[in-house]
Amino acid sequence: MTAQTGTGRNATHPAAGSPSGLRRLRFAVILGGLTAFGPLSIDMYLPALPAMTDDLGAGNALVQVTLAAFVVGLGVGQLVASPLSDAFGRRRPLLVGVTIYTLASVLCAVSPTIEMLIAARTVQALGAATGVVIARAAVRDLFSGVAMARFFSALMLVSGLAPILAPVIGGQLLTLTSWRGIFLTLTVLGGLVLLVTAAALPETLPAASRRPARAGHIVRTYGELLRHRFFLGCALTVGLGFAMMFTYISGSSFVFQDVYGLSPQGYSLVFGAGAVCLVLATQVNARIVGRFSQRGLLLTALIASAAGAVVATAATALGLGLAAVLPALYVALAGYGMVMPNATALALSDHPDKAGSASALLGVLQFAIGGAASPVVGLFGESSAVPMAAMMATFALLALVSFMTVARRGRLAAG
């Protein structure tokens, strides 16, 4: 791999007004908190999924639809939030979205049926989507090239604390309350993030850079992005990589507790250890991304992630214990930790004038593919760990193939 200072148009020039020092740290904490809505809302109640099947009288697959509904809602919500943020700035749509998230969290806590919970989770996701998409767009407003990849890695450090802490917090909350108390906790967190964002996050998109939110213009912008082969290849890599990760997220609660016999608290510790591996990988990436090609780093990470998932599949098929399965799974997760910042930065690098729309398409593919993976894991039953590991390997290999074919051909054509 060769040294590389940037990728794509204007990638070698820092974005105007790029923050530094304490201001950069403040942005990282706030934007990281906004992107944490997703993993917090997904991971915190994972230890409660088996208990929810009994409490709501629903089967395993139907309870996992509450995960899928949230993930799909995250994708759809970004399609709405991104053009609004390009037209009216980042701040106002963001505050409205966080308010919706907070109110929907209350509805989740009081849902009497699985059907109402699924509906409430969908609305909750629409609100959370603004934080996810606008945080990415704000990074593109402020940074470019290697600086953008480094900031995305820093963002994953902040937001990465969520999947580490969320299942641990959820497991401990279950000793004091039910799954409804977990959603009340998310309500409080949503209110706190709303207050901090309103007080401390300035507008990052100048009025002169805003684009009209006309339907025809929005459709044309999305069409241009989808015809950009390199963007499409990187976006598919992001989506398929997340599907691998989300297969683990949605299936691990049942696999580790029902197949391997862990308690909710034991599961939360094992899950948190995997998240530590992921976050450490993002920080290694931040330190070396300026020394090596982003494309080379991404390819290496994709290979590592696929290899770990394949080994985990073999270990589960042979009936080996957690001591053999967990290291392979952690390698797959660490690879994913380097895939996401590099693939995201490369996808956005050529589109500074369409940052909101490009961020939305990334999110749609990421969460739509991931959401589709969740119920499929549940359909294979709860008596074996093989389906989860095999699906992780499938998505990881597809992500590798996508980057090596679609994205590579797109970059060669552009060259």
C-alpha positions in Angstrom: 0.0 0.0 0.0 1.3 3.4 -0.9 1.0 6.7 1.0 -2.0 8.8 0.1 -3.1 12.2 1.2 -6.6 12.2 -0.1 -9.1 10.8 -2.4 -11.5 12.3 -4.9 -12.2 15.9 -5.9 -10.8 18.5 -3.6 -9.8 15.8 -1.3 -6.3 17.2 -0.7 -7.7 20.5 0.5 -9.2 20.9 3.9 -12.8 22.0 4.1 -13.2 25.7 4.8 -13.4 26.5 8.4 -12.3 23.0 9.6 -12.4 23.0 13.4 -9.3 22.2 15.5 -8.4 21.7 19.1 -11.2 21.9 21.7 -13.8 22.9 19.0 -13.0 19.7 17.1 -13.4 17.7 20.3 -16.7 19.3 21.0 -18.0 18.4 17.5 -16.7 14.8 17.9 -18.6 14.4 21.2 -21.9 15.9 19.9 -21.9 14.3 16.5 -20.8 11.0 18.1 -23.7 11.3 20.5 -26.1 11.8 17.6 -24.8 8.8 15.7 -25.0 6.8 18.9 -28.9 6.9 18.8 -28.8 3.9 16.4 -26.6 1.5 18.4 -28.1 2.6 21.7 -31.6 1.9 20.5 -30.6 -1.4 19.1 -28.1 -2.8 21.6 -29.5 -1.7 24.9 -32.6 -4.0 24.8 -30.8 -7.0 23.2 -30.5 -8.8 26.5 -34.2 -8.5 27.0 -35.3 -10.0 23.6 -35.9 -13.6 25.0 -38.0 -12.1 27.9 -40.0 -9.9 25.5 -41.1 -13.0 23.6 -42.9 -14.2 26.7 -44.1 -10.9 27.9 -45.7 -9.9 24.6 -46.8 -13.4 23.6 -44.8 -13.2 20.3 -42.4 -15.6 18.7 -38.7 -15.1 18.2 -38.9 -14.0 14.5 -41.7 -11.4 15.3 -39.7 -9.9 18.2 -36.8 -9.5 15.9 -39.0 -7.5 13.6 -38.8 -4.8 16.2 -35.1 -4.6 15.3 -35.8 -4.8 11.6 -38.4 -2.0 11.8 -36.0 0.3 13.6 -33.2 -0.4 11.1 -35.4 0.0 8.0 -36.9 3.2 9.6 -33.4 4.5 10.0 -32.8 4.1 6.3 -36.1 5.6 5.1 -35.8 8.5 7.6 -32.5 9.5 6.1 -34.1 10.0 2.7 -36.4 12.6 4.2 -33.9 14.2 6.6 -31.1 14.6 4.0 -32.8 16.9 1.5 -34.3 18.9 4.3 -30.8 19.4 5.8 -29.4 20.4 2.4 -32.2 23.0 2.0 -32.7 24.4 5.5 -29.3 23.7 7.1 -28.3 20.9 9.5 -29.5 22.4 12.8 -33.3 22.8 12.5 -34.1 19.4 11.0 -31.8 17.8 13.5 -33.7 19.4 16.5 -37.0 18.3 15.1 -35.8 14.7 14.6 -34.4 14.3 18.1 -37.7 15.6 19.5 -39.5 12.9 17.5 -37.1 10.2 18.8 -37.7 11.2 22.4 -41.5 11.2 22.2 -41.5 7.8 20.3 -39.3 6.3 23.0 -42.1 6.9 25.4 -44.6 5.1 23.1 -42.2 2.1 23.0 -42.1 1.9 26.8 -45.9 1.8 27.1 -46.7 -0.4 24.1 -49.1 -3.2 25.2 -48.7 -5.4 22.1 -45.9 -6.4 19.7 -47.7 -4.6 16.8 -47.8 -1.3 18.6 -44.2 -1.7 19.7 -43.2 -2.3 16.0 -45.0 0.8 15.0 -43.5 2.9 17.8 -40.0 1.6 16.9 -40.5 2.7 13.3 -41.4 6.3 14.4 -38.5 6.2 16.9 -36.1 5.3 14.0 -37.4 8.1 11.8 -36.4 10.5 14.5 -33.0 8.9 15.1 -32.3 8.9 11.3 -31.8 12.7 11.4 -28.9 12.3 13.9 -27.2 9.6 11.8 -27.5 11.4 8.4 -26.9 14.9 9.5 -23.9 14.0 11.6 -22.2 12.4 8.5 -23.2 15.4 6.4 -21.8 17.8 9.0 -18.5 16.0 8.9 -18.4 16.4 5.1 -19.2 20.1 5.6 -16.1 20.5 7.7 -13.5 18.0 6.4 -12.2 16.3 3.3 -9.7 13.6 2.3 -7.6 11.9 5.0 -8.9 14.5 7.6 -12.4 13.3 7.0 -11.4 9.6 7.4 -9.6 10.4 10.6 -12.6 12.3 12.0 -15.0 9.5 11.0 -12.7 7.2 13.0 -12.8 9.6 16.0 -16.6 9.7 15.6 -16.7 5.9 15.8 -14.7 6.1 19.0 -17.4 8.3 20.6 -20.4 6.4 19.1 -18.6 3.1 19.6 -18.9 3.5 23.4 -22.7 3.0 22.8 -22.5 -0.7 21.7 -19.9 -1.4 24.5 -22.0 0.2 27.2 -25.5 -0.4 25.9 -25.9 -4.2 26.4 -24.1 -3.9 29.8 -26.5 -1.2 30.9 -29.4 -3.1 29.5 -28.4 -6.3 31.3 -28.0 -4.4 34.6 -31.3 -2.6 34.1 -33.1 -5.9 33.7 -32.1 -6.7 37.3 -34.0 -3.6 38.4 -36.8 -3.3 35.9 -38.3 -4.8 32.7 -37.6 -4.1 29.1 -40.0 -1.1 29.4 -37.6 0.5 31.8 -34.9 0.3 29.1 -37.1 2.4 26.7 -37.7 4.9 29.5 -34.0 5.2 29.9 -33.7 5.9 26.1 -36.3 8.6 26.6 -34.2 10.3 29.2 -31.1 10.1 27.0 -33.0 11.5 24.0 -34.0 14.5 26.1 -30.4 15.1 27.2 -29.0 14.9 23.7 -31.7 17.3 22.5 -30.7 19.9 25.2 -27.0 19.6 24.5 -27.5 19.8 20.7 -29.7 22.9 21.0 -27.2 24.6 23.3 -23.8 23.7 21.7 -24.1 22.6 18.1 -23.8 25.5 15.6 -25.0 25.4 11.9 -22.3 23.8 9.7 -23.9 24.5 6.3 -23.8 28.1 5.1 -26.9 29.6 3.5 -25.0 30.0 0.2 -24.3 26.3 0.0 -27.9 25.1 0.5 -29.8 23.4 -2.3 -33.6 23.6 -2.9 -35.8 20.8 -1.6 -37.7 20.3 -4.8 -38.8 16.8 -5.6 -37.5 16.8 -9.1 -34.1 18.1 -8.0 -33.9 15.5 -5.2 -34.7 12.7 -7.6 -32.1 13.9 -10.1 -29.5 14.1 -7.4 -30.1 10.6 -6.2 -30.0 9.4 -9.8 -26.6 11.0 -10.3 -25.2 9.4 -7.2 -26.5 5.9 -8.1 -25.0 6.2 -11.6 -21.6 7.0 -10.0 -20.0 3.5 -10.0 -17.4 4.2 -7.4 -19.9 5.7 -5.0 -22.3 2.8 -5.6 -19.6 0.2 -5.0 -18.5 1.9 -1.7 -22.1 2.3 -0.7 -22.8 -1.4 -1.3 -19.7 -2.3 0.7 -21.0 -0.2 3.6 -24.5 -1.8 3.4 -23.2 -5.4 3.1 -20.6 -4.8 5.9 -23.4 -3.5 8.2 -25.5 -6.5 7.3 -22.7 -8.7 8.5 -22.6 -6.7 11.7 -26.3 -6.5 12.2 -26.6 -10.3 11.7 -24.3 -10.6 14.7 -26.3 -7.9 16.6 -29.7 -9.5 16.0 -28.7 -13.1 16.4 -26.1 -13.0 19.2 -28.6 -12.5 22.0 -30.3 -15.8 21.2 -27.1 -17.7 20.2 -25.1 -16.8 23.3 -28.0 -17.2 25.8 -30.0 -20.1 24.3 -27.3 -22.1 22.6 -24.3 -21.4 24.8 -26.2 -20.8 28.1 -25.0 -17.4 29.1 -27.0 -15.2 31.4 -28.2 -11.7 30.3 -25.3 -10.2 32.2 -22.8 -12.7 30.8 -24.1 -12.0 27.3 -23.7 -8.2 27.8 -20.1 -8.7 28.8 -19.3 -10.9 25.8 -21.1 -8.5 23.5 -19.3 -5.5 25.0 -15.9 -7.2 24.5 -16.6 -7.5 20.8 -17.5 -3.9 20.7 -14.2 -3.1 22.3 -12.4 -4.9 19.5 -14.4 -2.9 16.9 -13.6 0.5 18.5 -9.9 -0.3 19.0 -9.7 -1.1 15.2 -11.2 2.3 14.4 -8.5 4.0 16.4 -5.8 2.0 14.7 -7.3 3.0 11.4 -7.2 6.7 12.5 -3.5 6.5 13.2 -2.4 4.7 10.0 -4.9 6.1 7.4 -2.5 8.9 6.5 0.3 6.5 5.9 -1.4 4.1 3.6 -3.9 4.1 0.8 -7.5 4.3 2.1 -8.5 1.8 -0.6 -5.7 -0.6 0.4 -6.7 -0.3 4.1 -10.3 -1.0 3.2 -9.4 -4.0 1.1 -7.3 -5.4 3.9 -10.1 -4.9 6.5 -12.7 -6.5 4.2 -10.4 -9.6 3.8 -9.9 -9.8 7.6 -13.6 -9.5 8.4 -14.5 -12.2 5.8 -11.8 -14.5 7.1 -13.0 -14.2 10.7 -16.6 -14.9 9.8 -15.7 -17.9 7.7 -13.6 -19.4 10.6 -16.5 -18.7 13.0 -18.8 -20.6 10.7 -16.5 -23.6 10.6 -16.1 -23.5 14.4 -19.8 -23.5 15.0 -20.4 -26.2 12.4 -17.9 -28.4 14.2 -19.6 -27.9 17.5 -16.7 -26.1 19.1 -17.2 -24.0 22.2 -17.2 -20.3 22.8 -13.4 -20.3 23.3 -13.0 -21.2 19.6 -15.9 -19.2 18.2 -15.4 -15.8 20.0 -11.9 -15.0 18.7 -13.0 -15.5 15.1 -16.1 -13.4 15.6 -14.0 -10.6 17.2 -11.6 -10.6 14.2 -14.7 -10.2 12.0 -15.9 -7.3 14.1 -12.5 -5.6 14.2 -12.3 -5.8 10.4 -15.7 -4.1 10.3 -14.4 -1.3 12.5 -11.9 -0.4 9.8 -14.3 -1.0 6.9 -16.8 1.6 7.9 -14.7 4.8 8.3 -12.7 4.1 5.1 -15.7 3.1 2.9 -17.8 6.0 4.2 -15.0 8.6 3.5 -14.3 7.1 0.1 -18.0 7.2 -0.8 -18.4 10.8 0.2 -15.1 12.1 -1.1 -16.2 12.9 -4.7 -19.5 14.6 -3.7 -18.9 17.7 -1.5 -21.8 19.5 -3.1 -24.2 16.6 -2.4 -23.1 15.6 1.1 -26.6 15.3 2.6 -28.0 13.2 -0.3 -24.9 11.0 -0.5 -25.0 10.4 3.2 -28.7 9.5 2.9 -28.1 6.9 0.2 -25.3 5.4 2.3 -27.7 5.1 5.2 -30.5 3.7 3.1 -28.4 0.9 1.8 -26.7 0.3 5.1 -29.9 0.0 7.2 -32.2 -1.5 4.5 -29.8 -4.4 3.9 -29.1 -4.8 7.6 -32.8 -4.7 8.4 -33.6 -7.4 5.9 -31.0 -9.7 7.5 -32.5 -9.6 11.0 -35.7 -11.6 10.6 -33.9 -14.2 8.4 -31.6 -15.2 11.3 -34.7 -15.8 13.5 -36.3 -18.0 10.9 -33.5 -20.6 11.2 -34.4 -21.2 14.9 -32.7 -20.9 18.2 -31.0 -24.3 18.5 -27.8 -23.6 16.5 -25.1 -20.9 16.1 -24.4 -22.0 12.5 -27.0 -19.8 10.8 -25.8 -16.6 12.4 -22.1 -17.3 11.6 -22.9 -18.5 8.1 -24.9 -15.4 7.3 -22.1 -13.2 8.7 -19.6 -14.9 6.4 -22.0 -14.5 3.4 -22.4 -10.8 3.9 -18.7 -10.2 4.6 -17.7 -12.0 1.4 -20.4 -10.1 -0.6 -19.0 -6.8 0.8 -15.5 -7.8 -0.4 -16.7 -8.8 -3.8 -18.6 -5.5 -4.1 -15.6 -3.4 -3.4 -13.3 -5.5 -5.7 -15.8 -5.4 -8.7 -18.3 -2.5 -8.7 -16.1 0.1 -6.9 -12.9 -0.8 -8.6 -14.5 -0.6 -12.1 -16.0 2.7 -11.1 -12.7 4.1 -10.0 -10.9 2.9 -13.2 -13.6 4.4 -15.3 -13.3 7.7 -13.5 -9.5 7.6 -13.9 
